[in-house]
Amino acid sequence: MQASSSRVHSSQPGVHPGLPALVKRHASSSWRKPVQQVDLPALERLDAALANHQGPVVLDSFCGTGQSTAMLAARHDDALVIGVDKSSHRLNRRPAAPDNCVLLQAHCEAVWRYLVGRQQKLLAHYLLYPNPWPKPGHLSRRVHGHPAFPLLLALGGQLELRSNWQLYVEEFGVALHLCNQPSCIAIVPLDTPALTLFEHKYRESGHQLWSVTAKLS
Ligand SMILES: C[S@@+](CC[C@H](N)C(=O)[O-])C[C@H]1O[C@@H](n2cnc3c(N)ncnc32)[C@H](O)[C@@H]1O
């Protein structure tokens, strides 16, 4: 990873005007993309991990190297803490982690659908610095513009998304509001330990960091 990081630049001046229609369309339909072969081994590992666990479940979507997953597993020591990232390159740089931590190489959306299919509810769900996709034409690649967004909501729990792009966090908050989920937007305090490598890098580069939190009903 580079030593310093440039801020997110976007030609989009405010919340995307197409967001309400997109979120409502996704809320009234099901995401039908077939399960990808590449995700099957991770879903099998997830199945086995859940079969051996009776307690709460915490999800760390877009976990990168899994540094946050290890920290969250220490924080939630009675929970199964699952980190998901599609990149083997990132996951191969995982730190040592407690036994209640599982890292999966998979698409997050496939894991959300699998968990919803099992009627598995979450204690907490972290989405720390997902890719911003700053071009306006990339709205549907952002988490809140993706057709799998209703699955994320169905997982419930205490949700926290962080980004160094204020507009991403605001847009996510608007998408939650459109789905009748109140949320709270705040600046991530500078005096809390960095949960992820990207968070550390953004802080070193002087970026303001933003969070949106919600207790999903
Ligand atoms: C900006 S990095 C943040 C990683 C980590 N959360 C951190 O803060 O250090 C975004 C991560 O999302 C992963 N990613 C992007 N799209 C994904 C998807 N659909 N499913 C799973 N991982 C994805 C990338 O591989 C990358 O590791």
The ligand as an SDF file (V2000), in Angstrom:
LIG
                    3D

 27 29  0  0  0  0  0  0  0  0999 V2000
  -10.4790   -0.0300    0.1990 C   0  0  0  0  0  0  0  0  0  0  0  0
  -10.2410   -1.7000    0.6010 S   0  0  0  0  0  0  0  0  0  0  0  0
  -10.5870   -1.6990    2.3520 C   0  0  0  0  0  0  0  0  0  0  0  0
  -10.0910   -2.9260    3.0430 C   0  0  0  0  0  0  0  0  0  0  0  0
  -10.1950   -2.8990    4.5800 C   0  0  0  0  0  0  0  0  0  0  0  0
  -11.5690   -2.8190    5.0310 N   0  0  0  0  0  0  0  0  0  0  0  0
   -9.3990   -1.7410    5.1430 C   0  0  0  0  0  0  0  0  0  0  0  0
  -10.0090   -0.7410    5.5380 O   0  0  0  0  0  0  0  0  0  0  0  0
   -8.1600   -1.8510    5.1910 O   0  0  0  0  0  0  0  0  0  0  0  0
  -11.7040   -2.4290   -0.0990 C   0  0  0  0  0  0  0  0  0  0  0  0
  -11.6870   -3.9440   -0.0780 C   0  0  0  0  0  0  0  0  0  0  0  0
  -12.9200   -4.4250   -0.5830 O   0  0  0  0  0  0  0  0  0  0  0  0
  -12.6530   -5.6350   -1.3010 C   0  0  0  0  0  0  0  0  0  0  0  0
  -13.8160   -5.8470   -2.1850 N   0  0  0  0  0  0  0  0  0  0  0  0
  -14.2730   -5.0430   -3.1660 C   0  0  0  0  0  0  0  0  0  0  0  0
  -15.4350   -5.5130   -3.6670 N   0  0  0  0  0  0  0  0  0  0  0  0
  -15.7260   -6.6550   -2.9700 C   0  0  0  0  0  0  0  0  0  0  0  0
  -16.8020   -7.5790   -2.9820 C   0  0  0  0  0  0  0  0  0  0  0  0
  -17.8420   -7.4250   -3.8140 N   0  0  0  0  0  0  0  0  0  0  0  0
  -16.7640   -8.6130   -2.1320 N   0  0  0  0  0  0  0  0  0  0  0  0
  -15.7210   -8.7870   -1.2880 C   0  0  0  0  0  0  0  0  0  0  0  0
  -14.6740   -7.9350   -1.2190 N   0  0  0  0  0  0  0  0  0  0  0  0
  -14.6780   -6.8730   -2.0420 C   0  0  0  0  0  0  0  0  0  0  0  0
  -11.3250   -5.3890   -1.9800 C   0  0  0  0  0  0  0  0  0  0  0  0
  -10.6800   -6.6090   -2.2920 O   0  0  0  0  0  0  0  0  0  0  0  0
  -10.5840   -4.5920   -0.9010 C   0  0  0  0  0  0  0  0  0  0  0  0
   -9.8430   -5.4420   -0.0450 O   0  0  0  0  0  0  0  0  0  0  0  0
  1  2  1  0
  2  3  1  0
  2 10  1  0
  3  4  1  0
  4  5  1  0
  5  6  1  0
  5  7  1  0
  7  8  2  0
  7  9  1  0
 10 11  1  0
 11 12  1  0
 11 26  1  0
 12 13  1  0
 13 14  1  0
 13 24  1  0
 14 15  1  0
 14 23  1  0
 15 16  2  0
 16 17  1  0
 17 18  1  0
 17 23  2  0
 18 19  1  0
 18 20  2  0
 20 21  1  0
 21 22  2  0
 22 23  1  0
 24 25  1  0
 24 26  1  0
 26 27  1  0
M  CHG  2   2   1   9  -1
M  END
$$$$
